Amino acid sequence: MENLPQPITPETEDALQQRGGPLQIAGSQGKYVVMRLDVYDAMLGISNDEEAQTLASVRRGLADVDAGRTHDAQDAFDNIQSRYAS
């Protein structure tokens, strides 16, 4: 998840604190949903740091796949077998 350098407006933050859940905001290029991180984590079913780290790892892995930073599984197994075969 990307962190933006500019904080949200006090009015938006007050609305988020009062409602607790997601808040729809209209932007110049569409509608957006903003929510507190604890609400987001609850929606994803994340209850602790370990689960959050696991989800972040999965997202990094998917980004690697999208960016082509992966190897064919069979090639990898063949490489391992050729290195360690006796």
Secondary structure, DSSP 8 states (H G I E B T S, - for coil): ----SS---HHHHHHHHHH-S-EEEEETTEEEEE--HHHHHHHHT--SHHHHHHHHHHHHHHHHHHHT----HHHHHHHHHHHH--
